Amino acid sequence: MKVAILLLAAGRGTRFGGPLPKAYLELLGRPLLLHAAARLAEAVDLRSGSHLVAVVGAEDEALLAPWRDALAELGDVRSCAGGASRQESMQKGLAAADDDVDLVLIHDAARALVPVAATREGLISAAATGAALLALPVADT
């Protein structure tokens, strides 16, 4: 099964505040975008036809540049500039993906700790039914 992963990282995170877009905030010395990409690469083999497209803000090249080698180590990882809205960013990500994929997985880069096993289960469900949505209960804080 050939999968295209769209990792959306073009948002600005204005509600969150802070000096950087959320996708580039660091956790244990690496940006959330890289953590999310690594977990998704555990769920989908990016060395066998599947690929990940990091959809980043047009002005974020300098933020992404230091992490390109680490992303490349995960397998077939590409990037493209996103748009003014989430919908436009998804369209641009789809345009950067291969045309012959079986499934498209879409994930928000700021949600870095996506569960690997649940992601795999979601892909199996999507392959069987045509679509799937992974949702997790919110912890009561």
C-alpha positions, 0 to 999 in steps of 0.5 A: 500500500502506497501512502502519502502523508501530508504533515501540515506545518504552515500554521502560525500558531497565533492563539498559542503565541510565542516567538515561533510557529508551533511546529518549530517549537522544540521538545527535547532539542528537536522541533515538533515537526520532526517528532511528528514526522518520525512517529509517522515514519514509524507507522508508514515505511517511507523507504518503499514508495510511500512518502511524507510531504511537509507542508510549511509556511512560505516564510519558514524555509530558514526554520526548516533548513537545519532539520532537512538532513534529519527528515531525509534520514526518515526516507522519502520526505519532501516539502512544499509551501502551504497556503493562506488557509488549512484547505489551501495548504492541503491542496498544495500538499496533495499537488506535491504528492505522487498521483498513484498513492492508495491512501493519503494520511493528513496530520498536524505537525504541532500534534507531535506525539501521534500514537504509532499503533493507532496510526497503523490501525487507522491506515488498515481501517482506511484501506478496508473501508475507503476512509478513516479518522483517528481520534483520541479521548482528551485527558481531563486536566 
